[in-house]
Amino acid sequence: MLKTMKSSSCSTCFPWLVTMSLCLIARSQLTADFYSTSCPNLFSVGCDASVLLDGNDGEKFAFPNINSARGFEVVDAIKTAVEGTCSGVVSCADILAIAARDSVVLTGANTNLPGPNESIGIIAAKFAAVGAHTIGSAKCAVFSHRLFNFSGTNAPDKTLLDPAMVSDLQARCPVNGDGNKTTALDRNSVDLFDNHYFKNLVNGKGLLESDQFLYSSDEAVSTTRSLVEVYSNNQQLFLNDFVTSMVKMGNTSPLTGSSGEVRKNCRVVNS
């Protein structure tokens, strides 16, 4: 995962990363388009962990992420530790990758990582990463439009198939209610990393419209529906594919030189 770590003199950075990332599992609360805003070009030019940057015009304080994306103090602690040992080597994106990996392990996923050259279809590798929504919460503001007058129908989104779930969400997120209230993305196993996210989609219990779209939309029939069904029935396959996705993201080098920098403080660009 730490592709930028070249020098053997910095070999002690890795234990620091592991130790510090174990200090806290930050309960992520991702919005429907979190990845599209934080890493829009991840697979083409790399990711600079820009969601960590402070500033009123940045991603961290954009409406979908306020009181939603959390755990920044954990990244700060890790960055301080590794900078004290090998400054300018470990990028903020590297830290996020390692912390994500260890959080997944601590919440119940498998620990047998595949080799970096293991073959898997590109679509499956990217799609598996969506399963991270098995842990975390979402704001009422990003899904309440599905609960009452969806697309002008004067009824909830028809892809929400569980009346009890709809009633519960309507009570939690009433019309003109507090849009910052949150609820679990996966109501079946709130703090476990498993395949219930996909089971929920098959049963019409996907909280986010963009998630349920992967199973219930017309487009899904010829693209993602079959994979949702496979993952819903085979947890081990999902876990293996998810790890492969994370490895691929971790192998994307940070931009350096004239194209970018390894920040000394993940909250600000280097002066």
Backbone hydrogen bonds in HBPLUS format (Angstrom, degrees):
<---DONOR---> <-ACCEPTOR-->    atom                        ^
c    i                          cat <-CA-CA->   ^        H-A-AA   ^      H-
h    n   atom  resd res      DA  || num        DHA   H-A  angle D-A-AA Bond
n    s   type  num  typ     dist DA aas  dist angle  dist       angle   num
A0005-MET N   A0002-LEU O   3.16 MM   3  5.61 162.8  2.19 113.3 118.6     1
A0010-CYS N   A0007-SER O   3.12 MM   3  5.57 161.0  2.16 108.8 114.8     2
A0011-SER N   A0008-SER O   3.16 MM   3  5.25 154.6  2.23 114.5 113.0     3
A0013-CYS N   A0010-CYS O   2.99 MM   3  5.66 167.8  2.00 121.9 125.9     4
A0017-LEU N   A0013-CYS O   2.98 MM   4  6.34 155.0  2.05 154.4 161.5     5
A0018-VAL N   A0014-PHE O   3.04 MM   4  6.35 165.0  2.06 160.6 163.5     6
A0019-THR N   A0015-PRO O   2.90 MM   4  6.01 171.7  1.91 153.7 156.4     7
A0020-MET N   A0016-TRP O   2.94 MM   4  6.00 172.6  1.95 155.4 157.7     8
A0021-SER N   A0017-LEU O   2.98 MM   4  5.98 155.4  2.04 146.3 153.4     9
A0022-LEU N   A0019-THR O   3.26 MM   3  5.41 142.2  2.41  98.7 109.0    10
A0023-CYS N   A0020-MET O   3.11 MM   3  5.39 158.7  2.16 107.3 114.0    11
A0137-SER N   A0028-SER O   2.94 MM 109  6.53 130.3  2.19 122.5 137.5    12
A0034-PHE N   A0031-THR O   3.25 MM   3  5.11 167.1  2.26 112.8 110.7    13
A0037-THR N   A0033-ASP O   3.24 MM   4  6.50 142.8  2.39 153.7 162.4    14
A0038-SER N   A0034-PHE O   3.03 MM   4  6.16 156.3  2.08 150.0 157.4    15
A0039-CYS N   A0035-TYR O   2.97 MM   4  5.55 161.4  2.00 138.4 143.8    16
A0042-LEU N   A0039-CYS O   3.36 MM   3  5.17 156.7  2.42 115.7 111.3    17
A0044-SER N   A0041-ASN O   2.99 MM   3  5.39 159.9  2.03 116.1 122.7    18
A0045-VAL N   A0041-ASN O   2.99 MM   4  5.87 170.4  2.00 165.9 168.3    19
A0052-LEU N   A0049-ALA O   3.09 MM   3  5.94 168.3  2.11 123.1 126.9    20
A0053-LEU N   A0050-SER O   3.10 MM   3  5.46 160.5  2.14 111.9 117.6    21
A0054-ASP N   A0267-ARG O   2.83 MM 213  5.19 164.6  1.85 135.8 136.3    22
A0058-GLY N   A0055-GLY O   3.14 MM   3  5.37 164.3  2.17 116.9 117.3    23
A0062-ALA N   A0059-GLU O   3.12 MM   3  5.04 167.0  2.14 105.9 109.7    24
A0065-ASN N   A0062-ALA O   2.92 MM   3  5.55 142.8  2.06 121.8 132.5    25
A0066-ILE N   A0062-ALA O   3.15 MM   4  6.25 134.2  2.37 155.2 166.2    26
A0068-SER N   A0065-ASN O   2.92 MM   3  4.78 154.1  1.99 126.6 121.7    27
A0069-ALA N   A0065-ASN O   3.06 MM   4  5.19 155.8  2.12 128.4 134.5    28
A0074-VAL N   A0071-GLY O   3.09 MM   3  5.52 140.6  2.25 108.5 118.8    29
A0076-ASP N   A0072-PHE O   3.00 MM   4  6.36 156.1  2.06 149.4 156.6    30
A0077-ALA N   A0073-GLU O   3.06 MM   4  6.26 156.5  2.11 141.4 146.4    31
A0078-ILE N   A0074-VAL O   3.05 MM   4  6.34 160.3  2.09 150.5 155.5    32
A0079-LYS N   A0075-VAL O   2.85 MM   4  6.00 167.2  1.87 155.9 159.8    33
A0080-THR N   A0076-ASP O   2.96 MM   4  6.14 161.5  2.00 151.1 155.7    34
A0081-ALA N   A0077-ALA O   3.15 MM   4  6.33 156.4  2.21 142.5 148.5    35
A0082-VAL N   A0078-ILE O   2.99 MM   4  6.32 165.8  2.02 159.7 162.3    36
A0083-GLU N   A0079-LYS O   2.89 MM   4  5.93 157.2  1.94 151.4 158.2    37
A0084-GLY N   A0080-THR O   3.15 MM   4  6.21 144.8  2.28 138.2 146.4    38
A0085-THR N   A0082-VAL O   3.10 MM   3  5.11 142.1  2.25  96.6 107.7    39
A0086-CYS N   A0082-VAL O   2.79 MM   4  5.92 178.5  1.79 164.9 165.4    40
A0095-ILE N   A0091-SER O   3.14 MM   4  6.52 154.5  2.21 145.7 152.0    41
A0096-LEU N   A0092-CYS O   3.08 MM   4  6.40 157.2  2.14 147.2 152.5    42
A0097-ALA N   A0093-ALA O   3.06 MM   4  6.29 154.5  2.12 145.1 151.9    43
A0098-ILE N   A0094-ASP O   3.01 MM   4  6.33 162.3  2.04 156.7 160.1    44
A0099-ALA N   A0095-ILE O   2.92 MM   4  6.07 169.0  1.93 155.6 159.1    45
A0100-ALA N   A0096-LEU O   2.88 MM   4  5.93 155.8  1.94 144.9 151.8    46
A0101-ARG N   A0097-ALA O   3.01 MM   4  6.20 158.3  2.06 144.5 150.5    47
A0102-ASP N   A0098-ILE O   3.04 MM   4  6.32 167.7  2.05 156.8 158.3    48
A0103-SER N   A0099-ALA O   2.96 MM   4  6.06 151.5  2.05 144.9 153.1    49
A0104-VAL N   A0100-ALA O   2.99 MM   4  6.17 156.8  2.05 149.8 155.4    50
A0105-VAL N   A0101-ARG O   3.10 MM   4  6.44 157.7  2.16 148.3 154.1    51
A0106-LEU N   A0102-ASP O   2.96 MM   4  6.15 161.5  2.00 146.6 151.4    52
A0107-THR N   A0103-SER O   3.07 MM   4  6.22 133.7  2.29 141.1 152.3    53
A0107-THR N   A0104-VAL O   3.26 MM   3  5.27 134.8  2.48  95.0 106.9    54
A0109-ALA N   A0104-VAL O   3.18 MM   5  5.75 164.2  2.20 150.8 146.8    55
A0108-GLY N   A0105-VAL O   3.19 MM   3  5.53 161.4  2.22 114.1 114.4    56
A0193-PHE N   A0107-THR O   2.81 MM  86  5.40 164.9  1.84 142.8 142.5    57
A0118-GLU N   A0115-GLY O   3.15 MM   3  5.49 166.6  2.17 118.7 119.3    58
A0125-ALA N   A0121-GLY O   2.96 MM   4  6.18 157.0  2.02 153.1 160.2    59
A0126-LYS N   A0122-ILE O   3.05 MM   4  6.28 160.1  2.09 152.9 156.6    60
A0127-PHE N   A0123-ILE O   2.86 MM   4  5.94 165.7  1.88 154.5 159.4    61
A0128-ALA N   A0124-ALA O   2.97 MM   4  5.94 155.8  2.03 147.3 151.9    62
A0129-ALA N   A0126-LYS O   3.27 MM   3  5.75 140.1  2.44 107.3 116.6    63
A0130-VAL N   A0127-PHE O   3.02 MM   3  5.69 152.4  2.10 118.4 125.5    64
A0131-GLY N   A0128-ALA O   2.97 MM   3  5.59 152.4  2.05 116.2 123.9    65
A0132-ALA N   A0129-ALA O   3.11 MM   3  5.85 165.9  2.13 119.8 122.3    66
A0133-HIS N   A0130-VAL O   3.10 MM   3  6.20 171.8  2.11 131.4 132.4    67
A0134-THR N   A0131-GLY O   3.00 MM   3  5.82 148.0  2.10 123.4 125.9    68
A0135-ILE N   A0132-ALA O   3.22 MM   3  6.23 170.4  2.23 126.7 127.4    69
A0185-LEU N   A0136-GLY O   2.93 MM  49  5.76 169.5  1.94 137.2 137.7    70
A0138-ALA N   A0183-THR O   2.97 MM  45  5.73 152.0  2.05 154.8 160.6    71
A0183-THR N   A0138-ALA O   3.10 MM  45  5.73 146.2  2.22 145.0 153.1    72
A0142-VAL N   A0139-LYS O   3.15 MM   3  5.69 154.3  2.22 112.3 118.6    73
A0140-CYS N   A0181-LYS O   2.77 MM  41  5.66 143.2  1.90 161.3 166.4    74
A0143-PHE N   A0140-CYS O   3.14 MM   3  5.57 159.6  2.18 114.1 120.1    75
A0144-SER N   A0140-CYS O   2.79 MM   4  5.30 150.7  1.88 168.3 165.2    76
A0141-ALA N   A0179-GLY O   3.04 MM  38  4.33 155.1  2.10 133.1 125.2    77
A0146-ARG N   A0143-PHE O   3.01 MM   3  5.81 167.1  2.03 124.8 129.0    78
A0147-LEU N   A0144-SER O   3.03 MM   3  5.33 165.4  2.05 115.0 119.7    79
A0157-ASP N   A0146-ARG O   2.77 MM  11  5.01 159.5  1.82 150.7 150.4    80
A0152-GLY N   A0149-ASN O   3.41 MM   3  5.37 153.8  2.48 120.7 113.3    81
A0150-PHE N   A0155-ALA O   2.95 MM   5  6.01 157.9  2.00 151.1 155.6    82
A0153-THR N   A0150-PHE O   3.03 MM   3  5.58 151.7  2.11 116.8 124.6    83
A0160-LEU N   A0157-ASP O   2.99 MM   3  5.70 166.6  2.01 121.6 126.0    84
A0161-LEU N   A0204-GLY O   3.02 MM  43  4.79 149.6  2.11 124.0 133.4    85
A0165-MET N   A0162-ASP O   3.07 MM   3  5.31 119.4  2.45 104.2 118.6    86
A0166-VAL N   A0162-ASP O   3.04 MM   4  6.38 159.4  2.08 155.9 162.2    87
A0167-SER N   A0163-PRO O   2.94 MM   4  6.15 164.9  1.96 152.1 155.6    88
A0168-ASP N   A0164-ALA O   3.03 MM   4  6.16 158.5  2.07 144.6 150.5    89
A0169-LEU N   A0165-MET O   2.94 MM   4  6.15 160.1  1.98 151.3 156.6    90
A0170-GLN N   A0166-VAL O   2.85 MM   4  6.04 153.7  1.92 151.1 158.9    91
A0171-ALA N   A0167-SER O   3.08 MM   4  6.27 149.9  2.17 143.8 150.9    92
A0172-ARG N   A0168-ASP O   3.08 MM   4  6.33 147.8  2.19 141.2 150.2    93
A0173-CYS N   A0169-LEU O   2.76 MM   4  5.80 149.0  1.86 148.5 157.0    94
A0177-GLY N   A0174-PRO O   2.93 MM   3  5.01 140.5  2.09 136.7 129.4    95
A0181-LYS N   A0178-ASP O   3.26 MM   3  5.87 170.8  2.27 117.3 120.0    96
A0192-LEU N   A0189-SER O   3.36 MM   3  5.45 173.8  2.37 111.3 112.6    97
A0198-PHE N   A0195-ASN O   3.10 MM   3  5.63 129.5  2.36 111.0 121.0    98
A0199-LYS N   A0195-ASN O   3.28 MM   4  6.66 154.3  2.35 143.6 151.2    99
A0200-ASN N   A0196-HIS O   2.79 MM   4  5.96 155.8  1.85 152.5 157.7   100
A0201-LEU N   A0197-TYR O   3.28 MM   4  6.61 149.5  2.38 137.9 145.0   101
A0202-VAL N   A0198-PHE O   3.14 MM   4  6.44 161.1  2.18 150.8 154.6   102
A0203-ASN N   A0199-LYS O   3.08 MM   4  6.30 145.4  2.20 143.9 153.4   103
A0205-LYS N   A0200-ASN O   2.67 MM   5  4.64 169.2  1.68 146.6 144.7   104
A0204-GLY N   A0201-LEU O   3.16 MM   3  5.09 165.2  2.18 105.4 108.1   105
A0211-ASP N   A0208-LEU O   3.05 MM   3  5.21 130.2  2.31  99.9 113.2   106
A0212-GLN N   A0208-LEU O   3.07 MM   4  6.44 167.6  2.08 162.7 163.4   107
A0213-PHE N   A0209-GLU O   2.92 MM   4  6.00 142.8  2.06 145.9 156.7   108
A0214-LEU N   A0211-ASP O   2.97 MM   3  5.59 149.6  2.06 115.2 122.8   109
A0215-TYR N   A0212-GLN O   2.98 MM   3  5.60 162.5  2.01 117.4 123.0   110
A0216-SER N   A0212-GLN O   2.87 MM   4  5.95 177.4  1.87 167.1 168.0   111
A0217-SER N   A0213-PHE O   3.40 MM   4  4.97 156.8  2.46 119.0 121.9   112
A0220-ALA N   A0217-SER O   3.15 MM   3  5.20 129.7  2.41  94.8 107.7   113
A0221-VAL N   A0218-ASP O   3.23 MM   3  5.63 147.3  2.34 106.3 114.6   114
A0223-THR N   A0220-ALA O   3.13 MM   3  4.85 152.2  2.21  96.4 105.0   115
A0225-ARG N   A0220-ALA O   2.90 MM   5  5.05 162.9  1.92 136.7 136.4   116
A0228-VAL N   A0224-THR O   2.98 MM   4  6.26 154.9  2.04 157.8 165.5   117
A0229-GLU N   A0225-ARG O   3.02 MM   4  6.33 160.1  2.06 154.4 159.2   118
A0230-VAL N   A0226-SER O   2.97 MM   4  6.23 153.1  2.04 142.2 149.8   119
A0231-TYR N   A0227-LEU O   2.91 MM   4  6.11 170.9  1.92 154.7 156.2   120
A0232-SER N   A0228-VAL O   2.89 MM   4  6.03 149.9  1.98 146.1 155.1   121
A0233-ASN N   A0229-GLU O   3.23 MM   4  6.40 132.4  2.47 138.7 148.9   122
A0233-ASN N   A0230-VAL O   3.17 MM   3  5.36 139.5  2.34 100.7 111.7   123
A0234-ASN N   A0230-VAL O   2.95 MM   4  6.03 119.7  2.33 140.8 157.6   124
A0234-ASN N   A0231-TYR O   3.31 MM   3  4.95 142.9  2.46  90.5 100.8   125
A0238-PHE N   A0234-ASN O   3.29 MM   4  6.64 161.9  2.32 150.1 154.7   126
A0239-LEU N   A0235-GLN O   2.94 MM   4  6.22 164.6  1.97 156.7 160.6   127
A0240-ASN N   A0236-GLN O   2.98 MM   4  6.17 161.7  2.01 149.5 154.1   128
A0241-ASP N   A0237-LEU O   2.93 MM   4  6.11 164.1  1.95 152.8 157.3   129
A0242-PHE N   A0238-PHE O   2.79 MM   4  5.93 153.4  1.86 152.9 160.7   130
A0243-VAL N   A0239-LEU O   3.09 MM   4  6.27 160.7  2.13 146.4 150.7   131
A0244-THR N   A0240-ASN O   3.10 MM   4  6.39 155.7  2.16 144.5 151.1   132
A0245-SER N   A0241-ASP O   3.00 MM   4  6.30 150.7  2.09 144.1 151.7   133
A0246-MET N   A0242-PHE O   2.99 MM   4  6.34 156.3  2.04 151.6 157.7   134
A0247-VAL N   A0243-VAL O   2.87 MM   4  6.15 154.8  1.94 152.7 159.9   135
A0248-LYS N   A0244-THR O   3.01 MM   4  6.25 158.0  2.06 147.6 152.9   136
A0249-MET N   A0245-SER O   3.04 MM   4  6.35 157.4  2.09 148.0 154.0   137
A0250-GLY N   A0246-MET O   2.84 MM   4  6.03 156.2  1.90 146.8 154.1   138
A0251-ASN N   A0247-VAL O   2.95 MM   4  6.14 131.4  2.19 143.0 155.2   139
A0252-THR N   A0249-MET O   3.15 MM   3  5.46 163.9  2.18 110.2 114.4   140
A0259-SER N   A0256-THR O   3.21 MM   3  5.39 148.6  2.31 129.7 125.4   141
A0268-VAL N   A0265-ASN O   3.13 MM   3  5.78 156.6  2.19 120.6 126.2   142
